[in-house]
């Protein structure tokens, strides 16, 4: 092979959202790729499975995207799944306070000029325009700053709108979250108006929206998929990866092959020498109840004063999500189910008797979106000319979200496709 040639093949290790995104981007450009994952199914944390206890297919977590997530929609459009997200026609967010029984909706107008903050019935009850202007500092940030360095994390707008939304986006206590990551989220969504803030949920499941259509599309494009094949080691020589070990001994890779490593950060740190990665994580707790929601309820309701944070209503189940849930992960599962069901009954009604339920806990759901952890995120490009990183934990400029994972896959795919080898 002549020096300066570009790769003809790309091997992607990890079939979560970042790996799938990289594979889709490469296939779209006509580059041959092989997708390998150690799990029995693709999707990573965005997986769905049939739960025998519930008798239903559920997601491991209730992942919310926003209409302004450009990479998400580009990905879904490419794989022919743009109709797999559901949500309100406008950026309407319903809230309920368990302690007071009060309810309200924040209704953000479609355009970028935020006239909604001037209208009763659209803004948080009891607030004024001045309350929102005080939060202008969220649109900026410097490395090392937390949100509390930019704005006062108190008051009705903060408590009843900003804090619940940021907590879900960062999966980290909002006031201690990175101001830089927060400002990027704000600029790409709320800063662009309601058209970019519409909440969207995968329907009927994450796999049906993000994973299964991608696998079918990739198969049609000739992408090879190997599941249940865990990478045990990488072998390096000079500035290249020269071999992979799946537990069967080292397998040399072709000189014209590049590698996209799209595994969790702790796995990447074990495989790549001296790689600095996030090492502080936050939990997410989800609950699913095998009962159809009452007719006419909102698809998504934010909860204040309860154990739950968000209630999601699907056609055949009601689900709960709690972000930054380290305070709940060790709590008894039955106790949690009763607490969550109490919140659901307070908002949607329902029988006193607890329906069939399932609790899903992810102790290392995402890295903590703090300045310290953001500084530990590596770039996609490594010092090895044929090795590139992908994952929501790499330096995407966003918190650990589906949008960030898909962007990271696109970035790694472009680097792997255009790498100069030899």
Number of C-alpha atoms within 10 A of each C-alpha: 9 8 8 10 14 18 22 17 19 25 21 30 25 30 28 28 31 34 34 29 31 32 31 27 22 24 20 14 12 13 20 20 26 16 22 23 24 19 16 10 16 28 24 21 18 20 21 21 14 11 12 9 10 17 10 15 16 22 23 22 24 24 17 15 21 23 19 21 21 14 18 21 18 13 22 20 12 15 20 15 18 16 11 18 23 15 19 14 12 17 24 20 22 18 25 23 18 19 11 9 11 12 17 18 19 20 20 23 19 19 14 15 12 15 15 19 22 14 14 14 13 18 22 24 17 9 16 16 13 10 16 17 10 13 16 12 16 22 18 17 19 14 13 14 18 23 25 17 17 19 16 13 18 13 10 17 20 20 14 21 18 17 18 20 18 19 19 21 21 26 26 25 21 26 20 17 26 29 29 26 27 25 22 18 22 17 15 17 20 20 18 17 22 26 20 22 25 24 23 20 22 20 16 18 23 25 21 17 22 27 27 17 18 26 21 13 17 22 13 10 16 14 19 15 16 18 15 12 15 16 20 16 17 17 15 14 9 9 12 17 20 19 16 19 15 14 12 9 11 15 14 12 14 13 17 18 22 31 25 27 27 32 26 20 24 13 14 18 16 13 17 16 10 8 15 15 22 21 15 13 17 20 22 24 25 25 25 28 23 18 19 13 22 13 9 8 12 19 20 24 23 22 24 22 13 17 18 26 22 27 27 20 22 18 13 13 18 23 28 27 23 24 24 23 22 19 10 18 17 10 10 9 17 12 9 19 22 16 14 25 27 20 25 25 12 16 20 18 13 17 8 10 8 15 16 13 20 20 16 17 21 17 17 15 19 26 24 27 32 26 20 18 18 26 15 16 21 19 16 22 19 14 10 14 19 26 24 25 30 38 29 28 31 26 20 24 19 24 30 22 22 23 23 25 29 30 27 30 33 24 23 30 33 16 20 31 23 13 21 16 18 15
